Amino acid sequence: MKSDTLRLQTSKSEREAKRNKIVSFIVLLVICVFWLFPFIYVFGMSFRTVEDMALYPTSIFPHAGGWTLENYASFFRVGEDGELDVLINALINSTVTAILHVVISLVITVLAAYSFVFLRYKGRNFIYTLIIASLAVPSVIGLAPMFSMYISIGKGLNIFDHLIYFYIWLIFPGIAGAFNLMIMVNCFKAIPKDIVESSRSDGASEFAIFRRVILPLARSSMLVCVLFSFNGNWNNFMFPQLVVAMQSDQQAHTTITVALMSWIQNTDIEFRGIAMATCVVSVVPMIIVYVFTQSKMIDGLASTGMKG
């Protein structure tokens, strides 16, 4: 009798668990549909011709005969004078600056985190606390002084319209991010100190310990920093828009976000397909970076003591 009662209770709990899973799946499916709809809309519209959008304004995907790759071909057009189209220029500028920003930011962040965790010097905790406290300050506050420095230095050295000077101001602002530093510091704190001390007792230098002992153990957290740094720099819009607006040759000095906004602000139907194609292309690099980092992303966040 007891076994029959236990079996009934077990089957009831199993049915309840199954029902909860079904409800959770339906709720998550609805959320995913709402979340993915803008991306589906952008992707479908990017393949539509102007005529198809005029004939079927409420459709998302092209009808028969309304498919085209001309919107994506805009990225590879070359002018009669051999100059690249503004879109490919923007894509190159964003890619170069984002990659350099990630590399330099990662080097600075990892070295600083190693210093805060494994080295001993006066004022270490105060400096780290001061840096973390800067997270409470809105980044928009720094736009005015940065823009003022950009104008003053550029005109003072007469390098205002140089592409390298343009790159510098897209790469270095925000390169020593406090959030990435916090991730790496928490990661290094989770590494047993005995490993470092035993390496020092064996005569290893600080650089050897950093390169051969610490970095291999922090690879997952470093990939998380790569993802966040690339995403932040690639999607940066406000300051690049100010910088681009001051350039005499805005076609050569622009980024993908600024170019995208210029297309979106144009309400003519003939430019809508190009704007949607620009949206798709602007998302592709972030997807690529995520694909290469997502396998280690959960491990990296777990090792820092942070929860997603």
Rosetta blueprint (number, residue, H / E / L):
1 M L
2 K H
3 S H
4 D H
5 T H
6 L H
7 R H
8 L H
9 Q H
10 T H
11 S H
12 K H
13 S H
14 E H
15 R H
16 E H
17 A H
18 K H
19 R H
20 N H
21 K H
22 I H
23 V H
24 S H
25 F H
26 I H
27 V H
28 L H
29 L H
30 V H
31 I H
32 C H
33 V H
34 F H
35 W H
36 L H
37 F H
38 P H
39 F H
40 I H
41 Y H
42 V H
43 F H
44 G H
45 M H
46 S L
47 F L
48 R E
49 T L
50 V H
51 E H
52 D H
53 M H
54 A H
55 L H
56 Y L
57 P L
58 T L
59 S L
60 I L
61 F L
62 P L
63 H L
64 A L
65 G L
66 G L
67 W E
68 T L
69 L L
70 E H
71 N H
72 Y H
73 A H
74 S H
75 F H
76 F H
77 R L
78 V E
79 G L
80 E L
81 D L
82 G L
83 E L
84 L E
85 D L
86 V H
87 L H
88 I H
89 N H
90 A H
91 L H
92 I H
93 N H
94 S H
95 T H
96 V H
97 T H
98 A H
99 I H
100 L H
101 H H
102 V H
103 V H
104 I H
105 S H
106 L H
107 V H
108 I H
109 T H
110 V H
111 L H
112 A H
113 A H
114 Y H
115 S H
116 F H
117 V H
118 F H
119 L L
120 R L
121 Y L
122 K L
123 G L
124 R H
125 N H
126 F H
127 I H
128 Y H
129 T H
130 L H
131 I H
132 I H
133 A H
134 S H
135 L H
136 A H
137 V L
138 P L
139 S H
140 V H
141 I H
142 G H
143 L H
144 A H
145 P H
146 M H
147 F H
148 S H
149 M H
150 Y H
151 I H
152 S H
153 I H
154 G H
155 K H
156 G H
157 L L
158 N L
159 I L
160 F L
161 D L
162 H L
163 L H
164 I H
165 Y H
166 F H
167 Y H
168 I H
169 W H
170 L H
171 I H
172 F L
173 P L
174 G L
175 I L
176 A L
177 G L
178 A H
179 F H
180 N H
181 L H
182 M H
183 I H
184 M H
185 V H
186 N H
187 C H
188 F H
189 K H
190 A L
191 I L
192 P L
193 K H
194 D H
195 I H
196 V H
197 E H
198 S H
199 S H
200 R H
201 S H
202 D L
203 G L
204 A L
205 S L
206 E H
207 F H
208 A H
209 I H
210 F H
211 R H
212 R H
213 V H
214 I H
215 L H
216 P H
217 L H
218 A L
219 R H
220 S H
221 S H
222 M H
223 L H
224 V H
225 C H
226 V H
227 L H
228 F H
229 S H
230 F H
231 N H
232 G H
233 N H
234 W H
235 N L
236 N L
237 F L
238 M H
239 F H
240 P H
241 Q H
242 L H
243 V H
244 V H
245 A H
246 M L
247 Q L
248 S L
249 D L
250 Q L
251 Q L
252 A L
253 H L
254 T L
255 T L
256 I H
257 T H
258 V H
259 A H
260 L H
261 M H
262 S H
263 W H
264 I H
265 Q H
266 N L
267 T L
268 D L
269 I H
270 E H
271 F H
272 R H
273 G H
274 I H
275 A H
276 M H
277 A H
278 T H
279 C H
280 V H
281 V H
282 S H
283 V H
284 V H
285 P H
286 M H
287 I H
288 I H
289 V H
290 Y H
291 V H
292 F H
293 T H
294 Q H
295 S H
296 K H
297 M H
298 I H
299 D H
300 G H
301 L H
302 A H
303 S H
304 T L
305 G L
306 M L
307 K L
308 G L
